[in-house]
Amino acid sequence: WCDCHKEMNQEQKYSRFYRINNVVDATRLDRGYTFGSVTTTSSSLIPVSFSDHCAFTAETYTLVNTIMEVPRTKPRFKSTKECILDKDFRLALEHHLPQWQNSLNLGMDIQLWWDKVFKQKLKSLMIKFCCEKAAERRGKLNLLSLRLSYAMHKLQTYHRNSDYLEVQEIKLLINNIYEDENREFANKC
């Protein structure tokens, strides 16, 4: 790794000053690094008003045959209030908790058990539960979409009032699912 600012042999600009054991020192909070075939052509640190940070800009170039890729990572999982309050999730948690407590009962350190057993197993249970709920929701919407398509076909073919009422009923069910979703989202904000 190479610090872009040092690579250009530019004058040091410090953005943070500190004292440790009566020794005053300084460092740059804002920096950029390159590695491999990426090379810096210019860099600058610009003071920003009302901030302890500087704006850092750097121009870089790569060799022609280098392929630029953005690393893909899994999104961070966050539990939701709906998941925690769901009665099915509570039942699943009540079923699994005694199994998880076995290692604690066998003498495992409480902090180690909390970090390595409980938190990890709870997170995986929540992820599984949220995925199942999302698949269930998608399944309902897919089924309603198929029913709507078939009802529209019948309405266009036979022009019956009963088919029109069926189309309206299915549209109402689909709208209800989306309205519930919007209500849940509004409650989160």
C-alpha positions in Angstrom: 0.0 0.0 0.0 1.2 3.5 -0.8 0.0 6.7 0.7 -1.0 9.0 -2.2 0.1 12.2 -0.5 3.6 10.8 0.4 4.0 9.3 -3.0 3.8 12.8 -4.6 6.4 14.1 -2.1 4.0 16.9 -1.1 4.2 19.0 2.0 2.7 17.4 5.1 -0.6 19.0 6.2 -1.9 17.9 9.5 -5.6 17.8 10.3 -5.4 16.5 13.9 -3.2 17.6 16.7 -3.0 15.6 20.0 -1.0 15.3 23.2 0.1 12.0 24.8 2.1 12.1 28.0 3.0 15.8 27.5 4.3 15.1 23.9 2.5 17.0 21.2 2.1 15.3 17.8 0.0 15.6 14.7 -1.5 13.3 12.1 -3.6 13.4 8.9 -7.1 12.0 9.4 -7.8 12.1 5.6 -5.7 10.0 3.4 -5.9 7.7 0.4 -3.9 4.7 -0.5 -3.1 2.9 -3.8 -1.6 -0.5 -4.4 -0.6 -2.8 -7.3 -0.6 -1.2 -10.8 -2.5 2.0 -9.6 -0.3 5.0 -9.5 -1.0 8.5 -8.2 -0.6 11.5 -10.6 -1.7 14.2 -8.2 -3.2 14.7 -4.7 -4.3 17.6 -2.6 -5.6 18.2 0.9 -8.0 21.2 1.1 -9.2 22.6 4.5 -12.9 22.4 5.0 -14.6 25.1 7.2 -16.2 23.9 10.4 -14.6 20.5 10.3 -11.6 18.7 11.7 -11.3 16.9 8.3 -9.8 18.0 5.1 -11.1 17.3 1.6 -8.8 14.8 0.0 -8.6 14.5 -3.8 -6.3 12.3 -5.8 -5.9 11.5 -9.5 -4.7 8.1 -10.4 -4.1 6.0 -13.4 -3.8 2.3 -14.1 -2.2 0.1 -16.7 -4.4 -0.5 -19.8 -4.9 -4.2 -19.1 -6.1 -3.6 -15.6 -9.7 -4.5 -14.9 -11.4 -2.2 -12.3 -13.8 -4.0 -10.0 -15.7 -3.0 -7.0 -15.6 -5.6 -4.2 -19.0 -7.1 -3.5 -19.9 -7.7 0.1 -23.0 -9.1 1.7 -25.2 -6.4 3.1 -25.2 -6.1 6.8 -28.2 -7.8 8.4 -30.3 -5.8 10.8 -33.2 -7.4 12.8 -36.6 -5.8 12.4 -39.2 -5.1 15.0 -41.7 -7.1 12.9 -39.4 -10.2 13.1 -38.8 -9.9 16.8 -42.5 -9.4 17.6 -43.8 -12.1 15.3 -45.4 -15.0 17.2 -43.9 -17.6 14.8 -40.4 -16.3 15.5 -40.9 -16.3 19.2 -42.0 -20.0 19.0 -38.9 -20.8 17.0 -36.7 -19.0 19.5 -38.4 -20.8 22.4 -37.7 -24.1 20.6 -34.0 -23.3 20.0 -33.0 -21.5 23.2 -32.8 -24.6 25.4 -30.4 -26.2 22.9 -28.2 -23.1 22.9 -28.2 -23.1 26.7 -26.7 -26.6 26.9 -23.2 -25.2 26.3 -23.7 -22.6 29.0 -24.9 -25.3 31.4 -21.8 -27.4 30.6 -19.6 -24.6 32.0 -18.9 -22.3 29.0 -17.9 -18.8 30.0 -21.0 -16.5 29.9 -19.3 -13.8 27.7 -18.0 -16.4 25.3 -21.4 -18.1 25.2 -23.1 -14.7 24.5 -20.7 -13.7 21.7 -20.0 -17.1 20.0 -23.2 -19.1 20.6 -26.2 -16.9 21.4 -25.6 -13.9 19.1 -24.5 -16.0 16.1 -27.3 -18.5 16.4 -29.9 -15.8 17.0 -28.7 -13.9 13.9 -28.8 -17.0 11.7 -32.3 -17.8 13.1 -33.5 -14.2 12.3 -32.0 -14.3 8.8 -33.6 -17.7 8.1 -37.0 -16.4 9.4 -36.8 -13.1 7.5 -36.0 -15.1 4.3 -38.9 -17.4 4.8 -41.3 -14.5 5.4 -40.0 -12.7 2.3 -40.5 -15.9 0.2 -44.0 -16.3 1.7 -44.8 -12.7 0.7 -43.4 -13.2 -2.8 -45.4 -16.4 -3.1 -48.6 -14.7 -2.2 -47.9 -11.9 -4.7 -47.0 -14.4 -7.4 -50.2 -16.4 -6.8 -52.3 -13.2 -6.9 -50.6 -12.1 -10.1 -51.4 -15.4 -11.7 -55.0 -15.3 -10.5 -55.3 -11.7 -11.8 -53.9 -12.7 -15.2 -56.4 -15.6 -15.5 -59.3 -13.4 -14.4 -58.3 -10.7 -16.9 -58.2 -13.3 -19.6 -61.7 -14.5 -18.6 -63.0 -10.9 -18.5 -61.7 -10.1 -22.0 -63.0 -13.4 -23.4 -66.5 -13.6 -21.9 -67.3 -10.0 -20.7 -69.1 -11.2 -17.6 -69.8 -9.1 -14.6 -68.7 -11.9 -12.2 -65.2 -11.8 -13.9 -65.0 -8.0 -13.5 -65.8 -8.4 -9.8 -63.1 -11.1 -9.5 -60.5 -8.8 -11.1 -61.4 -6.0 -8.7 -61.2 -8.4 -5.7 -57.8 -9.6 -6.7 -56.5 -6.1 -7.3 -57.8 -5.1 -3.8 -55.9 -8.0 -2.3 -52.7 -7.0 -4.0 -53.1 -3.4 -3.0 -53.7 -4.5 0.6 -50.4 -6.3 0.6 -48.6 -3.2 -0.6 -50.5 -0.9 1.8 -49.5 -3.1 4.7 -45.9 -2.9 3.5 -46.0 0.9 3.2 -47.6 1.2 6.7 -44.8 -1.0 8.2 -42.2 1.2 6.4 -43.8 4.4 7.7 -43.7 3.0 11.2 -40.0 2.3 10.9 -39.2 5.9 10.0 
